[in-house]
Amino acid sequence: MEKPTKTQYSFETKKEVVDRYLAGETSMDLATEFHISSKQLVKTWARTWRQGGDEALMPKPKGRPKDDAETEPLSEEEKLRRENKRLLAEVAYLKKLRDLREQGHR
């Protein structure tokens, strides 16, 4: 049995549907004509367009953003700052652990 997949609609299709909906055509007629799964989706696209314009109807990139391969290597000073921060956190953790042991917690 195949899993149903979400249909992806192009920006042009969404924009045409929204324009015609705002011009007075019914969401049910548009959903039928464009083979859209529900009339509510037409209304959602119209609301999205009203809030964000054409940009809001554009397809969004999927997944995590790619790492910025052009990041500059850390300077020696920044490396030392990070190491210092890590060591300070380690010392604070060990002090807290020692205090808990002295209080009788194990």
SVG drawing of the C-alpha trace seen along z (x, -y; Angstrom):
<svg xmlns="http://www.w3.org/2000/svg" viewBox="-18 -42 65 44">
<polyline fill="none" stroke="black" stroke-width="0.4" points="0.0,0.0 1.5,-3.4 1.7,-6.3 -0.1,-9.4 2.3,-12.2 1.7,-15.9 1.1,-17.7 3.4,-20.6 2.0,-23.5 4.1,-26.0 4.2,-29.7 2.4,-30.5 -0.5,-28.1 -0.9,-29.5 -0.8,-33.1 -3.4,-32.4 -5.7,-30.7 -5.3,-33.5 -5.9,-36.2 -9.1,-34.5 -10.3,-33.9 -9.9,-37.6 -11.6,-38.5 -14.7,-36.7 -14.6,-33.1 -15.5,-30.5 -12.9,-28.5 -14.8,-25.3 -14.8,-26.0 -11.1,-26.8 -10.2,-23.7 -12.1,-21.6 -10.6,-23.2 -7.0,-23.1 -7.4,-19.6 -6.6,-21.0 -7.5,-18.7 -9.6,-21.2 -11.3,-24.6 -9.7,-25.5 -6.3,-25.4 -7.4,-28.1 -8.5,-30.3 -5.2,-29.6 -3.2,-30.7 -5.3,-33.9 -4.7,-34.7 -1.0,-34.0 -0.7,-36.2 -2.5,-39.1 -0.1,-38.8 3.2,-38.4 2.6,-39.2 4.1,-37.2 7.1,-36.2 4.9,-34.3 3.6,-32.0 7.1,-31.1 8.3,-27.5 10.5,-27.3 13.8,-25.4 13.6,-22.0 15.8,-20.6 18.6,-22.2 20.4,-25.2 23.8,-24.2 26.9,-25.1 28.6,-28.2 31.8,-26.8 33.4,-30.2 33.6,-30.8 37.0,-32.3 39.2,-30.2 39.4,-31.2 42.2,-33.5 44.5,-32.3 43.0,-34.8 39.4,-33.4 40.6,-29.8 42.1,-30.8 38.9,-32.6 36.9,-29.5 39.2,-27.2 39.2,-29.5 35.4,-29.6 35.3,-25.8 37.8,-25.4 36.0,-27.9 32.8,-25.9 34.6,-22.7 36.0,-24.2 32.6,-25.5 31.1,-22.0 33.8,-20.3 33.4,-22.8 29.6,-22.1 30.3,-18.3 32.7,-18.7 30.2,-20.8 27.5,-18.2 29.8,-15.4 30.6,-17.4 26.9,-17.7 26.6,-13.9 25.1,-13.4 26.7,-10.7"/>
</svg>
